[in-house]
Amino acid sequence: MAVISGGTETTYRELTEDAHRLARRLRDVCGAEPNTMIAVSMRPGPGQISALLGVQHAGAAYVAIDPELPEQRRLKLLGQCKAGAVVTEAGLRETLTWPDGLEIVTADDPETRGYGSEPVAGRAGRGRPRLRDLHLRLHR
């Protein structure tokens, strides 16, 4: 099985492996865990699916921010959500403006690619998510 987008085919295995690498990197670079926010600012497609899954595998909540929003609105949303990092695409990383101090991560970064693609273990002592934990916030 695969996801087909823009003439490119991505297998579920590839999506999952990218998600696991992103989860590991997010835990390392910004301490992603329950009740932390990670922004995802990407165009729709397989990479976005992996990013959303990666944030969830890390145990954090994601804030989806449309990269096509006007710059001022996008920056305001990034500030309001107090995200520890943003997952984006390599091209958007270079062309969009990002707040100072925000960790910018892509699935194609050599640092991200260096992480293992095995399933991510839960955090010791964290237990299962509780209803009051943050899981998802959408901003458009």
Contacts in CASP RR format, 6 or more apart in sequence:
PFRMAT RR
TARGET T0000
AUTHOR 0000-0000-0000
METHOD contacts of the structure
MODEL  1
MAVISGGTETTYRELTEDAHRLARRLRDVCGAEPNTMIAVSMRPGPGQIS
ALLGVQHAGAAYVAIDPELPEQRRLKLLGQCKAGAVVTEAGLRETLTWPD
GLEIVTADDPETRGYGSEPVAGRAGRGRPRLRDLHLRLHR
1 11 0 8 1.000
1 12 0 8 1.000
2 9 0 8 1.000
2 10 0 8 1.000
2 11 0 8 1.000
2 12 0 8 1.000
3 9 0 8 1.000
3 10 0 8 1.000
3 11 0 8 1.000
3 12 0 8 1.000
3 15 0 8 1.000
3 45 0 8 1.000
3 46 0 8 1.000
3 49 0 8 1.000
4 10 0 8 1.000
5 44 0 8 1.000
5 45 0 8 1.000
5 46 0 8 1.000
8 46 0 8 1.000
10 46 0 8 1.000
10 47 0 8 1.000
14 46 0 8 1.000
15 46 0 8 1.000
15 47 0 8 1.000
15 49 0 8 1.000
15 50 0 8 1.000
15 53 0 8 1.000
16 50 0 8 1.000
16 53 0 8 1.000
16 117 0 8 1.000
17 117 0 8 1.000
18 47 0 8 1.000
18 50 0 8 1.000
18 54 0 8 1.000
18 107 0 8 1.000
18 117 0 8 1.000
19 50 0 8 1.000
19 51 0 8 1.000
19 53 0 8 1.000
19 54 0 8 1.000
19 57 0 8 1.000
20 54 0 8 1.000
20 57 0 8 1.000
20 115 0 8 1.000
20 116 0 8 1.000
20 117 0 8 1.000
20 118 0 8 1.000
20 119 0 8 1.000
20 120 0 8 1.000
21 107 0 8 1.000
21 112 0 8 1.000
21 113 0 8 1.000
21 114 0 8 1.000
21 115 0 8 1.000
21 116 0 8 1.000
21 117 0 8 1.000
22 50 0 8 1.000
22 51 0 8 1.000
22 54 0 8 1.000
22 55 0 8 1.000
22 57 0 8 1.000
22 58 0 8 1.000
22 87 0 8 1.000
22 105 0 8 1.000
22 107 0 8 1.000
22 112 0 8 1.000
23 32 0 8 1.000
23 54 0 8 1.000
23 55 0 8 1.000
23 57 0 8 1.000
23 58 0 8 1.000
23 59 0 8 1.000
23 120 0 8 1.000
24 58 0 8 1.000
24 115 0 8 1.000
24 116 0 8 1.000
24 120 0 8 1.000
25 105 0 8 1.000
25 109 0 8 1.000
25 111 0 8 1.000
25 112 0 8 1.000
25 115 0 8 1.000
26 32 0 8 1.000
26 38 0 8 1.000
26 54 0 8 1.000
26 55 0 8 1.000
26 58 0 8 1.000
26 60 0 8 1.000
26 85 0 8 1.000
26 87 0 8 1.000
26 105 0 8 1.000
27 33 0 8 1.000
27 58 0 8 1.000
27 120 0 8 1.000
29 85 0 8 1.000
29 103 0 8 1.000
29 105 0 8 1.000
30 36 0 8 1.000
30 38 0 8 1.000
30 84 0 8 1.000
30 85 0 8 1.000
30 103 0 8 1.000
32 38 0 8 1.000
32 55 0 8 1.000
32 58 0 8 1.000
32 59 0 8 1.000
32 60 0 8 1.000
32 84 0 8 1.000
32 85 0 8 1.000
33 58 0 8 1.000
33 59 0 8 1.000
33 60 0 8 1.000
33 123 0 8 1.000
33 126 0 8 1.000
34 59 0 8 1.000
34 60 0 8 1.000
34 123 0 8 1.000
34 126 0 8 1.000
34 129 0 8 1.000
34 133 0 8 1.000
34 134 0 8 1.000
35 60 0 8 1.000
35 61 0 8 1.000
35 133 0 8 1.000
35 134 0 8 1.000
36 59 0 8 1.000
36 60 0 8 1.000
36 61 0 8 1.000
36 84 0 8 1.000
36 134 0 8 1.000
37 60 0 8 1.000
37 61 0 8 1.000
37 62 0 8 1.000
37 63 0 8 1.000
37 81 0 8 1.000
37 82 0 8 1.000
37 83 0 8 1.000
37 84 0 8 1.000
37 134 0 8 1.000
37 137 0 8 1.000
38 55 0 8 1.000
38 58 0 8 1.000
38 60 0 8 1.000
38 61 0 8 1.000
38 62 0 8 1.000
38 63 0 8 1.000
38 83 0 8 1.000
38 84 0 8 1.000
38 85 0 8 1.000
38 86 0 8 1.000
38 87 0 8 1.000
39 62 0 8 1.000
39 63 0 8 1.000
39 64 0 8 1.000
39 65 0 8 1.000
39 77 0 8 1.000
39 78 0 8 1.000
39 81 0 8 1.000
39 83 0 8 1.000
39 84 0 8 1.000
39 85 0 8 1.000
39 86 0 8 1.000
39 87 0 8 1.000
39 102 0 8 1.000
40 48 0 8 1.000
40 51 0 8 1.000
40 52 0 8 1.000
40 55 0 8 1.000
40 62 0 8 1.000
40 63 0 8 1.000
40 64 0 8 1.000
40 65 0 8 1.000
40 86 0 8 1.000
40 87 0 8 1.000
40 88 0 8 1.000
41 64 0 8 1.000
41 65 0 8 1.000
41 66 0 8 1.000
41 67 0 8 1.000
41 74 0 8 1.000
41 78 0 8 1.000
41 86 0 8 1.000
41 87 0 8 1.000
41 88 0 8 1.000
41 92 0 8 1.000
41 96 0 8 1.000
42 48 0 8 1.000
42 51 0 8 1.000
42 67 0 8 1.000
42 87 0 8 1.000
42 88 0 8 1.000
42 89 0 8 1.000
42 92 0 8 1.000
43 67 0 8 1.000
43 68 0 8 1.000
43 89 0 8 1.000
43 92 0 8 1.000
47 89 0 8 1.000
47 107 0 8 1.000
50 107 0 8 1.000
51 62 0 8 1.000
51 87 0 8 1.000
51 107 0 8 1.000
52 62 0 8 1.000
52 64 0 8 1.000
54 87 0 8 1.000
55 61 0 8 1.000
55 62 0 8 1.000
55 87 0 8 1.000
56 62 0 8 1.000
56 135 0 8 1.000
57 119 0 8 1.000
57 120 0 8 1.000
58 120 0 8 1.000
59 122 0 8 1.000
59 123 0 8 1.000
59 129 0 8 1.000
60 134 0 8 1.000
61 133 0 8 1.000
61 134 0 8 1.000
61 135 0 8 1.000
61 136 0 8 1.000
61 137 0 8 1.000
62 136 0 8 1.000
62 137 0 8 1.000
63 77 0 8 1.000
63 81 0 8 1.000
63 83 0 8 1.000
63 137 0 8 1.000
63 138 0 8 1.000
63 139 0 8 1.000
64 138 0 8 1.000
64 139 0 8 1.000
64 140 0 8 1.000
65 74 0 8 1.000
65 77 0 8 1.000
65 78 0 8 1.000
65 81 0 8 1.000
65 86 0 8 1.000
65 139 0 8 1.000
66 74 0 8 1.000
66 139 0 8 1.000
66 140 0 8 1.000
67 74 0 8 1.000
67 88 0 8 1.000
67 89 0 8 1.000
67 92 0 8 1.000
67 96 0 8 1.000
69 77 0 8 1.000
69 140 0 8 1.000
71 96 0 8 1.000
71 97 0 8 1.000
74 96 0 8 1.000
75 97 0 8 1.000
75 99 0 8 1.000
77 139 0 8 1.000
78 86 0 8 1.000
78 98 0 8 1.000
78 99 0 8 1.000
78 102 0 8 1.000
79 99 0 8 1.000
81 137 0 8 1.000
81 139 0 8 1.000
83 102 0 8 1.000
84 102 0 8 1.000
84 103 0 8 1.000
85 102 0 8 1.000
85 103 0 8 1.000
85 104 0 8 1.000
85 105 0 8 1.000
86 98 0 8 1.000
86 102 0 8 1.000
86 103 0 8 1.000
86 104 0 8 1.000
86 105 0 8 1.000
87 105 0 8 1.000
87 106 0 8 1.000
87 107 0 8 1.000
88 96 0 8 1.000
88 104 0 8 1.000
88 105 0 8 1.000
88 106 0 8 1.000
89 106 0 8 1.000
90 106 0 8 1.000
90 108 0 8 1.000
90 109 0 8 1.000
93 104 0 8 1.000
93 106 0 8 1.000
98 104 0 8 1.000
105 112 0 8 1.000
106 112 0 8 1.000
107 113 0 8 1.000
129 135 0 8 1.000
END
